[in-house]
Amino acid sequence: MRVIRTFAKYLEENRDYLTRLDAAIGDGDHGINMDRGAKTALNKLESTDPKTPGELMRIVGMALLSSVGGAAGPLYGTVFMKMSMAFGTKPELSDAELVQGLKQALAGIKGLGKAEIGDKTMVDVWEPVVEFMEEEINKGKTLADICGDVVSLAEERMRATIPMQAKKGRASYLGERSIGHQDPGATSSYYFFKSLCESLEGG
Amino acid sequence: MKKLINDPENVVKEMLEGMAAAHPDLVKVHFEPNFIYRADAPVKDKVALISGGGSGHEPLHGGYVGKGMLDAACPGNVFTSPTPDQMYEAGKVVEGGAGILLIVKNYTGDVMNFDMAAELLRAEGYKVESVVIADDVAVEQSLYSAGRRGVGGTVFAEKIGGAAAEKGWPLEEVKRVVQKVADNVRSIGIALTPCTVPAAGKPTFELGEDEFEFGIGIHGEPGRKRLKMKPVDEIVQMMMDAILQDMPLEKGDEAALLVNGMGGTPLMELYIVNRKVSQILDGIGVRRYRTLVGNYITSLEMQGASITVLKLDDELKELLDAPVHTPALRWGL
């Protein structure tokens, strides 16, 4: 729950930034749409009081799907729906279970959007970060241990989209003109992982 | 920038309220989820035609709801794809027992949301087909991009599909003829200015006093290239070259034309654009069967124009001429 609130906070604060990024290589609505989606999700959560993480994820997923629009709506909707399916009815989650959920979410995004690493999309942050998390968890680390590294990696991968040429989405219409601009989807993904880590560190 | 709006967050809702008030004989509006639908829906035993997309392109799509064209139009937020629940609820309201055809403009978001809606409707037992419109020649059709954008050709697709449906054709036939339009239509647009999304408050890109953007899309996104301003006849020549290189026309061919304003360009200028378009086509011996000049698919207040050329055959001509009565298009009735 705290994760969602933190994500929403980041989306609200950075709405203009995301808008600017999206205007450079898209149509300028990513910030507005994600902010609206996050607020819708929070409202829904407040009014429905979910009992399990799985149910919470499902509510967020449906709220995003029906309020964000664009490509981001189905993609972020899928993130939360896949996590919801992975978490099932478990009342609590271990670190390993959370990471498995994120892995399912990544598979969902890739299946829907068909992007690969290097296409200049959210996948450029999601794939390296989730792979790193899985490796470290398998080595026996906890999420709290690796959070600092997760956020740094996400930030680095987000910036790494700058020189890429977009092969997916609206940015791809610009061809070479998309080079030199940070991808908005990768940026909102960075906020996602940052929110996740901040909330975990909080306790 | 100054706009005739109240709270930017409410532009779509208030626009829909205004439309409902202006055209109660033609359309009704459903709120949450938002969609505009034919006042006489559902029309029994007729294929239901549903389209939609981001708001900000009016009259596309809501202005094309009515007899002989769309049964429902689903408006997303400005320049943002509508969500699956909109098309799903609209489908349940307008389906008349003969299935649903979705007309989808080729944008990543639109395609995803309409695909999800189609799944939801099929799960309810409805027959659903879709046709994707990808007529913009500005973008290379390639594996390395999201593909060509759906722009002005969509207007012809909705008119022709609407006519086929109104004649009582079965779903497969309506799909076939809309696909024929998709395969034979090409467009390109240019912009003299960007536009400003109400909630963003700032223009979507910057363009110098003496520059124009060639190969723009309809969402305020930048285009293929930025060039120094020229007299319009030269610009039109470049635009028609781009279209005709991609879809060559020969002496004796017949075409329907859409000389479209992006929202902020005066009709006077659109007619001047059409003057050159006509000269070029007359020069190759192509018969200009029907020409539409005006604001048919806009991008808020962007100054600019787009040209759409649809190569016709007898079947398409008959469907194009068929009666239509919607807020934005009316003939034969």
Interface residues (C-beta under 8 A of the other chain):
Chain A: T19 A23 A24 G26 D27 G28 D29 G31 I32 N33 R36 L65 S66 S67 V68 G69 G70 A71 A72 G73 P74 L75 L112 G113 A166 K167 K168 G169 R170 S172 Y173 L174 G175 R177
Chain B: P33 G54 G76 N77 V78 F79 T80 S81 P82 T83 P84 D85 Y107 T108 G109 M112 N113 M116 A138 V139 E140 Y144 S145 A146 R149 V197 A199 A200 K202 T204 F205 G217 H219 G220 E221 P222 R224
